[in-house]
Amino acid sequence: MVGGRNGQREEWGIACWRHYRCGGQQRLGAASCDAPYVAADEVESLVVNTVLDRVLTPENFQRLLAKMRAALADPTVADALCAGWKGS
């Protein structure tokens, strides 16, 4: 899937329409794939909701938080983070 956007379509009342389409259409031409364009907002919403539902579950978040706290308790990690902030 590749992203893109169509320019203004005043006759449709659309200033800009962001979309995704089959990558084969871009590489091999429109005749290579008959999959329709999909509105970017719909795809992106589906991806975010799937990540929230399946990856960032409360259990996974708690595990990640525990790992981050353990890493920050390591003085070498804390020193490296502080060094990075001083250099910015």
TORGUGU-914615 format. One line per field, with one value per residue (C-alpha): x, y, z; chain. Coordinates in nm, 4 decimals. Each point is the difference from the previous one (the first is absolute). Example, Ala and Ser with C-alpha at 12.3 -4.5 7.8 and 13.67 -1.06 7.14 Angstrom:
2
east <- [1.2300 | 0.1370]
north <- [-0.4500 | 0.3440]
up <- [0.7800 | -0.0660]
mol <- [A | A]
//
This chain:
88
east <- [0.0000 | 0.1281 | -0.1353 | -0.0859 | -0.2302 | -0.2100 | -0.0012 | -0.2966 | -0.3279 | -0.2174 | -0.2831 | -0.0131 | 0.0531 | 0.3233 | 0.3152 | 0.2274 | -0.0719 | 0.2685 | -0.0095 | 0.1831 | 0.0112 | 0.1596 | 0.3772 | -0.0155 | -0.2058 | 0.2853 | 0.2777 | -0.1692 | -0.2831 | -0.3700 | -0.0811 | 0.2099 | -0.2492 | -0.3695 | -0.0075 | -0.1741 | 0.1599 | -0.0707 | -0.0462 | 0.3075 | -0.2081 | -0.1773 | 0.3219 | 0.1854 | -0.2890 | -0.0149 | 0.3767 | -0.0026 | -0.3003 | 0.1544 | 0.3270 | -0.1894 | -0.2182 | 0.2664 | 0.3397 | -0.0428 | -0.2179 | 0.0133 | 0.2053 | 0.2540 | 0.0176 | 0.0752 | 0.2770 | 0.1505 | -0.0184 | 0.1761 | 0.2783 | 0.0436 | 0.0166 | 0.2588 | 0.2067 | -0.0159 | 0.1140 | 0.3243 | 0.2458 | 0.1644 | -0.3335 | -0.0870 | 0.3454 | -0.0358 | -0.3418 | 0.1272 | 0.3009 | -0.2337 | -0.2173 | 0.3018 | 0.1167 | -0.3309]
north <- [0.0000 | 0.3437 | 0.3356 | 0.2992 | 0.2927 | 0.1379 | 0.3730 | 0.2285 | -0.1214 | 0.3072 | -0.1712 | -0.2549 | 0.2557 | -0.1730 | 0.2032 | -0.3035 | -0.3717 | -0.2131 | -0.3677 | -0.3306 | -0.2304 | -0.3241 | 0.0374 | -0.2021 | 0.2748 | 0.2429 | -0.2398 | -0.1888 | 0.2247 | 0.0240 | -0.3167 | -0.2126 | 0.0210 | 0.0766 | 0.0730 | 0.3291 | 0.3010 | 0.0143 | 0.3229 | 0.0627 | 0.1030 | -0.3370 | -0.2030 | 0.2069 | -0.0185 | -0.3778 | -0.0320 | 0.2209 | -0.1801 | -0.3412 | 0.1014 | 0.1348 | -0.3112 | -0.2663 | 0.1480 | 0.2762 | -0.2033 | 0.0895 | -0.3166 | 0.0791 | 0.3616 | -0.1055 | -0.2349 | 0.2757 | 0.2458 | -0.2484 | -0.0497 | 0.3749 | 0.0516 | -0.2764 | 0.1509 | 0.3462 | -0.1449 | -0.1067 | 0.2878 | -0.0459 | 0.0464 | 0.3051 | 0.1504 | -0.0611 | 0.1664 | 0.3015 | 0.0299 | -0.0039 | 0.2758 | 0.2197 | -0.0348 | 0.1132]
up <- [0.0000 | -0.0847 | 0.1063 | -0.2083 | -0.0331 | -0.2756 | -0.0638 | 0.0141 | -0.1388 | 0.0218 | -0.1829 | 0.2846 | 0.2751 | 0.1051 | 0.0535 | 0.0424 | 0.0290 | 0.1662 | -0.0908 | -0.0160 | -0.2984 | -0.1092 | -0.0379 | -0.3208 | -0.1614 | 0.0538 | -0.1030 | -0.2826 | -0.1109 | 0.0740 | -0.1991 | 0.2389 | 0.2865 | 0.0200 | 0.3737 | 0.0706 | 0.1620 | 0.3739 | 0.1964 | 0.2164 | 0.3024 | 0.0016 | -0.0268 | 0.2583 | 0.2454 | -0.0406 | 0.0590 | 0.3110 | 0.1487 | -0.0696 | 0.1673 | 0.3010 | 0.0269 | -0.0585 | 0.0807 | 0.2556 | 0.2314 | 0.3697 | 0.0642 | -0.2718 | 0.1101 | 0.3588 | -0.1225 | -0.2121 | 0.2888 | 0.2311 | -0.2570 | -0.0411 | 0.3759 | 0.0309 | -0.2810 | 0.1566 | 0.3322 | -0.1731 | 0.0581 | -0.3409 | -0.1768 | 0.2082 | -0.0672 | -0.3747 | -0.0045 | 0.1930 | -0.2330 | -0.2996 | 0.1458 | 0.0775 | -0.3595 | -0.1516]
mol <- [A | A | A | A | A | A | A | A | A | A | A | A | A | A | A | A | A | A | A | A | A | A | A | A | A | A | A | A | A | A | A | A | A | A | A | A | A | A | A | A | A | A | A | A | A | A | A | A | A | A | A | A | A | A | A | A | A | A | A | A | A | A | A | A | A | A | A | A | A | A | A | A | A | A | A | A | A | A | A | A | A | A | A | A | A | A | A | A]
//
